[in-house]
Amino acid sequence: MFAKIRERQAERVEQDRRAGSRVDDFLLTKEDLIGPDPSQVLPNSAPWAKLQELIGLEAVKDSVRNFFALLETNYQRELEEKEPMQMSLNRVFLGSPGTGKTSVAKLYGQILADLGLLSNGEVIVKNPADFIGGHLGQSEQNTKAILESTQGKVLVIDEAYMLYSKNSTDPYKTSVIDTMVAEIQSVPGEDRCVLLLGYKDEMEEMFQNVNPGLARRFAIENAFNFEDFTEPQLMKILEYKLKDQDLSATDDAKKVAGELLSRMRNRPNFGNAGEVENMLGQAKSRYQKRMASVPASQRKDVVFEPKDFDPDFNRGQNASTNLANMFADVVGCEEVVEKLDSYQKIAQAMKKRGLDMRKHIPSNFVFKGPPGTGKTTTARKLGQVYYDMGFLGSAEVVECSATDLVGQYVGHTGPKTKGIFDKALGKVLFIDEAYRLSGGAFAKEAMDEIVGLMTNEKYMNKLVIILAGYDHEMNALLGVNPGLSSRFAEEINFQNMSSENCLELLDKDLRKNNIIVTELARKTSSQHQEMRGMIEQMSALPSWGNGRDVKTLGKRMTQKAFANMASGGDSASLTAAEVLSIMKTTLDEQRARQNVAHTPSSSSSFPPMASSSGPAPPPPSMSTSTSQSSKRAPPPPPPPSRPGPSSERPPPQKTSTQRRVAKPVTSPRPAQRDAGVSDAIWNQLQADIAADLEEKRKAAEEQRKLQQNLQQGRKAGA
């Protein structure tokens, strides 16, 4: 301590002599004893001034000001010979990537050095990998060596949450935490400052599950919270980086860059200032590619154009045209297109006024309708529509089913559902057959989790959620959770396709492969009327799949057209008669399947399936003798054309005693010959079956004779 006092005195004396003042080498002032007055140091501190100039970070700046105000209070208390209030230099920095945690950590350390709280003030940045050893005992050695080398300095541990293993206990990481708790005391006068940097959720989870002593040495409740930059702040960062690198951009280019950053903010793990730097790097690359054809002598200062930041920068102006082209191949979607077009116009109008459209454009939808009516197709196109209007950060659609959301055990559903939401952040989340979430405890838990996540700031208005299913089932689902119906107020109903719409879709599908059947579009022709009648008969069946079945028809007709071409035709073509033939064949197949599905089989040898709502059905009866029942399984049934020997003679009459002991050997049901079985194998199988039945008949006959002999012996003895 006295060495530090002498060092401060020597520095003061040297400064006074340089200024030409008379000094007393034996005088110790209050500044020499307890350090400089913080209120006098901070205004002249270059790191403090630089911290104030940083864009944004208002919450961090306020936290730093409060911290230094406490230092000033303690300085005055020491002058009054009062006990200073306890405080620690160690801090936790929480925030998303690119929010300036590392930059502020370096400035923070330099300010502490200016205040005389650290003897050195150098900032050392380490990662968890620098602490973790490869064998037992090495983690402790590495941690102690790093802490010893940072005496009097600022130690920054970036991504500190990686010192904790979420799903398993890592002894090497645990050793690092335990050693830090033992070596870092966080007491006044400790000549070291340790800063733990990381993302908020991960850091809070680490503090809850590791050595409790870590929370006492690093008060996470007093952490410096680095908030994500707002869009105006991101634009200021862009302006600063352009000026710092002697670059410039047109006003239109800056506007496009702002729209691009607005979309990117909805993506998971948005990089904030780092994202601005990445965007600027891509702009440089596109600029160089654009200027490659310009002679070097004619190139002037680098001025970015809108297409340097985003090659498709005018997608918003062409949104209506793009929307019409996007749904050109979809039949019967006029109502959907009209609704989406109105959303795009609202978005454009709000952008012109500088308003946030995300609060006024629906982002949660319920798609209702029969199968094959275009629910999935519309959802996939919706991603591009919302990306073009600037709502989403990606046009990607994340498709899942109820199975992907429901857990397999208690506590599994919540994290599983949250993982799907994280994956879909900034995209479209399409939950197909969502009505399956209405039954079962785990399914209802998933539905409750969805409602909760939708109100979370992390996900609210940052992704589009679509629940799809059939009308009646979806209505039942919306009644499961009281808050579900209000959060999914926007419904899009998909109706069964008319026969004309089906033929129109079929015609478009065939034309994609240059297969033209004029009768499909000629509504007045007799063949067209006949085709329409075929479609109406198909649509009357319960298994009708609308557009899905039309696509199946299109595939069969395409195959037939190219088969005609392979047989010597000049091009892939179809006649109206061939189209009608394929339709009739498909109709017959669907009718046959429908009949099979509704006609119970009386000859099936399989027992009925047990039901959870009633007792299990009894097992089928099996004919066998008591002497053989426990040794061999029932034999395969013989074919109907070759009955076994047991069917050639009637079984002998049995007495009442015999009926209680032995059961008659009966012929099993006729067997069906599977496809692909050769005659030799089939004949051998039947011979084996016949031999087995003959053996059983002989065994039953011997048993009968033994019973007769036994009865005769009893009579003779009587």
FENUR-V77897 format. One record per helix or strand. SS is the DSSP state (H for helix, E for strand). FROM is the first residue (numbers start at 1). TO is the last residue. If there is no record, write none. Layout:
SS&FROM&TO / SS&FROM&TO
//
This chain:
H&2&18 / H&30&34 / H&38&44 / H&46&53 / H&58&79 / E&91&95 / H&101&114 / E&123&127 / H&128&131 / H&138&149 / E&154&158 / H&160&163 / H&171&183 / E&193&198 / H&200&209 / H&212&217 / H&220&222 / E&224&226 / H&231&244 / E&248&249 / H&251&264 / H&273&290 / H&296&298 / E&303&304 / H&306&309 / H&319&326 / H&334&352 / H&357&359 / E&364&369 / H&375&388 / E&397&401 / H&402&405 / H&413&423 / E&428&432 / H&434&438 / H&441&454 / E&464&469 / H&471&478 / H&482&487 / E&490&494 / H&499&511 / H&518&521 / H&526&539 / H&547&566 / H&576&598 / H&645&647 / H&656&661 / H&679&717
//
